[in-house]
Amino acid sequence: MIDANILVIDDDDDILLSARLFLKQHFNQVLTCKSPREINVLLSKNEVDIILLDMNYQKGASDGREGLYWLEHILSIDKDYVVILMTAFGNVELAVQAIKKGATDFILKPWENEKLFATLSAATKLRQSNKKVKKLEKIHTSMQSDMARQFENIIGTDESVQFTDAREDKPGRFEMADGGTIFLDEIGNLSLPLQAKLLSVLQNRTVTRLGESKERKIDIRLISATNMPLNEMVAKSTFRQDLLFRINTVELILPPLRERGNDIVLLANHFLQTFCSKYHKTIKNINAKAQQVLLNYSWPGNVRELQHVLERAVIMTDGTEISESDLQLSPQKFGSQAVLQTDMPLDEMEKMMVNKAIEKHKGNISRAAAELGLTRAALYRRIEKFGL
């Protein structure tokens, strides 16, 4: 039995009966209704994972317009609903249109039970994945200085005497993330005492709520991020080595944004949609010239700077697209990219840039690395590579 709730919407009683008899053998709960106008009530009263939605309801209709309308309506309620459209009229163009509007899949009636089960099983996995991502977004936690002062609230340690608002027996974010994933951003900003508390939680797999002494077991996956050199901090005794070992099972090093050309436009479009929604603006796209400017810029502030630039552009523009002038990027920050337009071999250009940065900062590796948008380790690798 698969732990998922299915809602089937079709105006044909025989289809509803057939679906209910077959699906209830395999899924936790099967709901059926004849009219899509009942969707709002059903979704508000029931926890639904997957919706099987017919595409035609009016007598003689075969163009699928009703199904597309109700598909958009469902996704406007919750974009994470998994909707599978059904129709007795096979049409490739209609199927493509449905997928573009957000449908997960498209099946023909009458269906083969094996195919229907396989489609719904795959859809269930997608729904579960969406739930995990949503939980991760909800419990995203930053370790920046203001949040670090409230770290006991986050992990739920019994330090209620330090906090005037800690009179309630309530779960911390680690307990909220039980069975899922918690993301700790800027973990390098944690003080040594708070690092010790985090290490204790990770080693013992238990937390204690504020205001009580009972230990509660947790099962979490931890993802942490920082732009600080943790290995150097360990050497300087500002970051615990045992904590680094605990959190460093798998390490992913993300290059500076300017070295990830394919990501720049993708991220810019993502931020465009986000801020258009936030500020209720209708901006269709970033035009070609503006995209080229984004690609040529050196992005010393990485993704945060790109996010800020797009937010400002969305606020300031009155047009239907983002143009070069809307970006308002500093001309001084195009210098390192301008070199790339010469005929010099790539390795020679890189060597020249590295050498210039080191000379400018009189051998200070940290400052040179910061100017180049590299970690100290990455800069050391380049120094060794070029024999500098």
C-alpha positions as CSV (number, residue, x, y, z in Angstrom):
1,M,0.0,0.0,0.0
2,I,1.5,3.3,-1.1
3,D,1.1,6.2,1.4
4,A,-0.6,8.7,-0.9
5,N,-4.0,10.2,-1.3
6,I,-5.5,10.3,-4.8
7,L,-8.3,12.6,-6.1
8,V,-10.0,11.6,-9.3
9,I,-12.2,14.2,-11.1
10,D,-14.3,13.0,-14.1
11,D,-17.9,13.5,-15.2
12,D,-18.3,9.8,-16.1
13,D,-19.6,7.6,-13.3
14,D,-18.1,4.5,-14.9
15,I,-14.6,6.1,-15.0
16,L,-14.9,7.1,-11.3
17,L,-16.0,3.6,-10.2
18,S,-13.3,1.9,-12.3
19,A,-10.6,4.2,-10.9
20,R,-11.8,3.8,-7.3
21,L,-12.0,0.0,-7.4
22,F,-8.5,-0.3,-8.9
23,L,-6.7,2.5,-7.0
24,K,-7.9,1.7,-3.5
25,Q,-6.0,-1.6,-3.7
26,H,-2.7,0.3,-4.0
27,F,-3.1,3.7,-2.4
28,N,-3.9,5.0,1.1
29,Q,-7.1,6.9,0.1
30,V,-9.0,7.5,-3.1
31,L,-11.5,10.4,-3.5
32,T,-13.7,10.9,-6.5
33,C,-15.9,13.7,-7.7
34,K,-17.9,14.5,-10.9
35,S,-17.4,18.2,-11.2
36,P,-14.2,20.3,-11.0
37,R,-16.2,23.0,-9.3
38,E,-15.9,20.9,-6.1
39,I,-12.1,21.2,-6.2
40,N,-11.8,24.0,-3.7
41,V,-13.9,22.3,-1.1
42,L,-12.3,18.9,-1.5
43,L,-8.7,20.3,-1.3
44,S,-9.6,22.4,1.8
45,K,-11.0,19.4,3.6
46,N,-8.7,16.7,2.5
47,E,-4.9,16.2,2.2
48,V,-4.5,15.3,-1.4
49,D,-1.2,14.3,-3.0
50,I,-2.1,13.5,-6.7
51,I,-5.0,14.7,-8.8
52,L,-6.3,12.8,-11.8
53,L,-8.1,15.4,-13.8
54,D,-10.3,14.9,-16.9
55,M,-9.9,17.4,-19.6
56,N,-13.5,17.7,-21.0
57,Y,-16.8,18.1,-19.0
58,Q,-19.3,19.8,-21.3
59,K,-21.2,17.5,-23.6
60,G,-19.4,17.1,-27.0
61,A,-16.3,19.0,-25.9
62,S,-12.9,17.5,-27.0
63,D,-10.5,20.4,-27.1
64,G,-9.3,20.1,-23.5
65,R,-9.8,23.8,-22.6
66,E,-11.7,23.0,-19.5
67,G,-9.0,20.7,-18.2
68,L,-6.3,23.3,-18.9
69,Y,-8.3,25.9,-17.0
70,W,-8.8,23.7,-14.0
71,L,-5.1,22.7,-14.1
72,E,-4.1,26.3,-13.7
73,H,-6.7,26.8,-11.0
74,I,-5.3,23.9,-9.0
75,L,-1.7,25.0,-9.3
76,S,-2.7,28.5,-8.3
77,I,-3.9,27.0,-5.0
78,D,-0.6,25.1,-4.5
79,K,2.1,24.9,-7.1
80,D,3.3,21.7,-5.6
81,Y,0.2,19.6,-6.4
82,V,0.9,16.8,-8.8
83,V,-1.7,16.8,-11.5
84,I,-2.1,14.1,-14.2
85,L,-4.5,14.9,-17.0
86,M,-6.8,12.4,-18.6
87,T,-8.6,12.4,-21.9
88,A,-10.2,10.1,-24.4
89,F,-9.0,12.2,-27.3
90,G,-5.3,11.7,-28.0
91,N,-3.6,14.8,-29.2
92,V,0.2,15.4,-29.1
93,E,-0.2,19.2,-29.2
94,L,-2.7,19.2,-26.3
95,A,-0.3,17.0,-24.3
96,V,2.6,19.4,-24.8
97,Q,0.4,22.3,-23.9
98,A,-0.7,20.6,-20.7
99,I,2.9,19.8,-19.7
100,K,3.9,23.4,-20.3
101,K,1.1,24.6,-18.0
102,G,2.4,22.4,-15.2
103,A,0.8,19.0,-15.6
104,T,3.0,16.2,-14.4
105,D,1.8,13.6,-17.0
106,F,-0.9,12.9,-19.5
107,I,-2.8,9.6,-19.9
108,L,-5.4,8.4,-22.4
109,K,-8.7,6.8,-21.5
110,P,-9.4,3.9,-21.3
111,W,-6.2,3.3,-19.5
112,E,-4.2,0.2,-18.9
113,N,-4.1,-0.5,-15.2
114,E,-0.4,-1.3,-15.2
115,K,0.5,2.0,-16.9
116,L,-1.9,3.9,-14.6
117,F,-0.2,2.4,-11.6
118,A,3.3,3.1,-12.9
119,T,2.4,6.7,-13.7
120,L,0.8,7.3,-10.2
121,S,3.8,5.6,-8.5
122,A,6.2,7.9,-10.2
123,A,4.0,10.9,-9.4
124,T,4.0,9.9,-5.7
125,K,7.8,10.0,-5.6
126,L,7.7,13.4,-7.2
127,R,5.2,14.6,-4.6
128,Q,7.3,13.3,-1.8
129,S,10.3,15.0,-3.2
130,N,8.4,18.3,-3.4
131,K,7.4,18.0,0.2
132,K,11.0,17.5,1.2
133,V,12.2,20.5,-0.7
134,K,9.4,22.6,0.8
135,K,10.4,21.5,4.3
136,L,14.0,22.3,3.5
137,E,13.0,25.8,2.4
138,K,10.9,26.3,5.5
139,I,13.6,25.3,7.9
140,H,16.5,27.1,6.2
141,T,18.5,28.7,9.0
142,S,21.2,31.3,8.9
143,M,24.2,31.4,11.3
144,Q,24.9,35.1,10.8
145,S,25.7,37.1,13.9
146,D,22.1,38.1,14.8
147,M,20.9,34.5,14.4
148,A,23.8,33.1,16.3
149,R,22.7,35.0,19.4
150,Q,19.5,33.0,19.3
151,F,21.1,29.7,18.5
152,E,19.7,28.0,21.6
153,N,16.3,28.7,20.2
154,I,17.3,27.0,16.9
155,I,18.7,23.8,18.3
156,G,16.4,23.8,21.4
157,T,19.1,23.6,24.2
158,D,18.0,24.3,27.7
159,E,19.3,27.8,28.2
160,S,16.0,29.5,29.0
161,V,17.4,31.7,31.7
162,Q,19.3,33.6,29.0
163,F,16.2,34.5,27.0
164,T,13.2,36.5,28.3
165,D,11.0,35.0,25.6
166,A,11.9,31.4,26.3
167,R,9.1,30.6,28.7
168,E,7.2,28.2,26.4
169,D,7.9,24.5,25.8
170,K,8.3,24.6,22.1
171,P,10.4,22.8,19.5
172,G,13.6,24.3,18.0
173,R,14.3,24.1,14.3
174,F,16.3,20.9,14.6
175,E,13.3,19.2,16.1
176,M,11.1,20.6,13.4
177,A,13.4,19.2,10.8
178,D,13.2,15.7,12.3
179,G,13.0,13.1,9.5
180,G,14.2,15.7,6.9
181,T,17.0,18.1,6.1
182,I,18.2,21.3,7.8
183,F,20.4,23.9,6.1
184,L,22.7,26.0,8.2
185,D,24.0,29.0,6.3
186,E,27.1,30.9,7.3
187,I,28.2,28.2,9.8
188,G,31.6,29.8,10.0
189,N,30.1,32.7,12.0
190,L,29.3,30.4,15.0
191,S,31.2,31.2,18.2
192,L,33.2,28.4,19.9
193,P,30.6,27.8,22.7
194,L,27.9,27.5,20.1
195,Q,30.0,25.2,18.0
196,A,30.3,22.9,21.0
197,K,26.5,22.9,21.4
198,L,26.0,22.0,17.7
199,L,28.6,19.3,17.9
200,S,26.8,17.8,20.9
201,V,23.5,17.7,19.0
202,L,25.1,16.1,16.0
203,Q,27.0,13.5,18.0
204,N,24.1,12.5,20.4
205,R,21.3,13.0,17.9
206,T,19.2,14.5,20.6
207,V,17.9,18.0,21.5
208,T,16.3,19.5,24.6
209,R,13.5,22.0,24.3
210,L,13.8,25.3,26.0
211,G,12.4,25.1,29.5
212,E,12.5,21.4,29.9
213,S,15.1,18.7,30.7
214,K,13.7,15.8,28.5
215,E,16.0,14.7,25.7
216,R,14.3,14.2,22.3
217,K,15.8,12.0,19.6
218,I,16.1,13.5,16.1
219,D,17.0,12.1,12.7
220,I,18.2,14.8,10.4
221,R,20.4,15.4,7.4
222,L,22.6,18.4,7.8
223,I,23.7,20.7,5.0
224,S,25.9,23.7,5.9
225,A,27.5,26.5,3.9
226,T,30.1,29.2,4.4
227,N,32.3,31.5,2.5
228,M,34.9,31.4,5.3
229,P,38.1,29.2,5.2
230,L,37.2,26.6,7.9
231,N,40.5,24.8,7.6
232,E,42.4,28.0,8.3
233,M,40.1,28.8,11.1
234,V,40.8,25.3,12.6
235,A,44.6,26.1,12.4
236,K,43.9,29.4,14.3
237,S,41.7,27.6,16.8
238,T,38.6,29.7,15.9
239,F,36.7,26.7,14.5
240,R,36.6,23.3,16.2
241,Q,38.3,20.5,14.2
242,D,36.0,17.8,15.6
243,L,33.0,19.8,14.4
244,L,34.6,20.2,10.9
245,F,35.1,16.5,10.7
246,R,31.5,15.9,11.7
247,I,30.0,18.3,9.1
248,N,32.6,17.7,6.3
249,T,31.5,14.2,5.2
250,V,30.9,15.4,1.6
251,E,32.4,18.8,0.6
252,L,31.2,20.7,-2.5
253,I,33.3,23.7,-3.5
254,L,31.3,26.2,-5.6
255,P,33.4,28.4,-7.9
256,P,32.8,32.1,-8.1
257,L,29.8,33.2,-10.1
258,R,31.9,34.7,-12.9
259,E,33.3,31.2,-13.5
260,R,29.9,29.7,-13.9
261,G,28.7,31.5,-17.1
262,N,25.7,29.1,-17.7
263,D,24.4,29.9,-14.2
264,I,24.4,33.6,-14.5
265,V,21.4,34.0,-16.9
266,L,19.5,31.1,-15.2
267,L,19.9,32.8,-11.8
268,A,19.1,36.2,-13.2
269,N,15.8,34.9,-14.7
270,H,14.9,33.2,-11.4
271,F,15.5,36.5,-9.5
272,L,13.5,38.3,-12.2
273,Q,10.4,36.1,-11.6
274,T,10.9,36.3,-7.8
275,F,11.0,40.1,-7.7
276,C,8.3,40.6,-10.3
277,S,6.0,38.6,-8.0
278,K,7.2,40.5,-4.9
279,Y,6.7,43.9,-6.4
280,H,3.7,43.1,-8.6
281,K,5.5,44.0,-11.8
282,T,5.0,42.5,-15.3
283,I,8.4,42.2,-16.9
284,K,8.7,39.6,-19.6
285,N,12.4,39.0,-19.9
286,I,16.0,40.3,-19.8
287,N,17.0,41.4,-23.3
288,A,20.0,40.1,-25.2
289,K,22.2,43.1,-24.6
290,A,21.5,43.0,-20.9
291,Q,22.3,39.3,-20.7
292,Q,25.6,39.9,-22.4
293,V,26.4,42.6,-19.8
294,L,25.6,40.1,-17.0
295,L,27.9,37.6,-18.6
296,N,30.8,40.1,-19.0
297,Y,30.6,41.5,-15.4
298,S,33.1,40.2,-12.9
299,W,30.5,39.7,-10.0
300,P,32.8,40.3,-7.0
301,G,29.8,40.0,-4.8
302,N,28.8,36.7,-6.4
303,V,25.1,35.5,-6.2
304,R,24.1,38.0,-3.6
305,E,25.2,40.9,-5.8
306,L,23.4,39.4,-8.8
307,Q,20.2,39.2,-6.6
308,H,20.6,42.8,-5.5
309,V,21.1,44.0,-9.1
310,L,18.0,42.2,-10.4
311,E,15.9,43.5,-7.5
312,R,17.0,47.0,-8.2
313,A,16.3,46.6,-11.9
314,V,12.8,45.3,-11.3
315,I,12.0,48.2,-9.0
316,M,13.3,50.9,-11.2
317,T,12.2,49.8,-14.7
318,D,8.9,50.9,-16.2
319,G,9.3,48.8,-19.3
320,T,8.3,45.2,-20.1
321,E,11.9,44.0,-20.2
322,I,15.2,44.5,-18.4
323,S,17.6,46.5,-20.5
324,E,21.4,47.2,-20.2
325,S,20.7,50.6,-18.6
326,D,18.4,49.1,-16.0
327,L,21.2,47.0,-14.5
328,Q,23.3,50.0,-13.4
329,L,26.5,48.0,-13.1
330,S,29.8,49.7,-12.2
331,P,32.1,50.0,-15.3
332,Q,35.2,49.5,-13.0
333,K,34.1,45.9,-12.4
334,F,34.4,44.9,-16.1
335,G,38.2,45.3,-16.1
336,S,39.1,41.6,-15.5
337,Q,36.6,40.5,-18.1
338,A,37.9,42.9,-20.7
339,V,41.2,41.0,-20.8
340,L,39.3,38.0,-22.1
341,Q,38.7,39.8,-25.3
342,T,42.4,39.8,-26.3
343,D,44.2,37.0,-28.2
344,M,46.2,36.0,-25.2
345,P,45.9,32.2,-24.3
346,L,43.6,31.5,-21.4
347,D,46.3,30.2,-19.1
348,E,48.4,33.3,-19.7
349,M,45.5,35.6,-19.0
350,E,44.8,33.7,-15.7
351,K,48.5,33.8,-14.7
352,M,48.6,37.5,-15.4
353,M,45.5,38.2,-13.3
354,V,46.7,36.1,-10.4
355,N,50.2,37.7,-10.5
356,K,48.7,41.2,-10.7
357,A,46.4,40.6,-7.7
358,I,49.2,39.2,-5.6
359,E,51.5,42.2,-6.4
360,K,48.7,44.7,-5.7
361,H,48.1,43.3,-2.3
362,K,51.9,42.8,-1.6
363,G,51.7,39.1,-1.2
364,N,48.6,39.0,1.1
365,I,46.9,35.8,-0.1
366,S,43.6,36.5,1.6
367,R,43.1,39.9,0.0
368,A,44.3,38.7,-3.4
369,A,41.9,35.7,-3.3
370,A,39.0,38.0,-2.3
371,E,39.7,40.3,-5.3
372,L,39.8,37.4,-7.7
373,G,36.7,35.8,-6.1
374,L,38.6,32.7,-5.1
375,T,39.1,30.8,-1.9
376,R,42.7,30.8,-0.5
377,A,43.0,27.1,-1.4
378,A,42.0,27.8,-5.0
379,L,44.5,30.7,-5.2
380,Y,47.3,28.5,-3.8
381,R,46.6,25.9,-6.4
382,R,46.9,28.5,-9.2
383,I,50.2,29.8,-7.6
384,E,51.6,26.3,-7.7
385,K,50.2,25.7,-11.2
386,F,51.9,28.9,-12.6
387,G,55.1,28.7,-10.5
388,L,54.5,32.1,-9.0
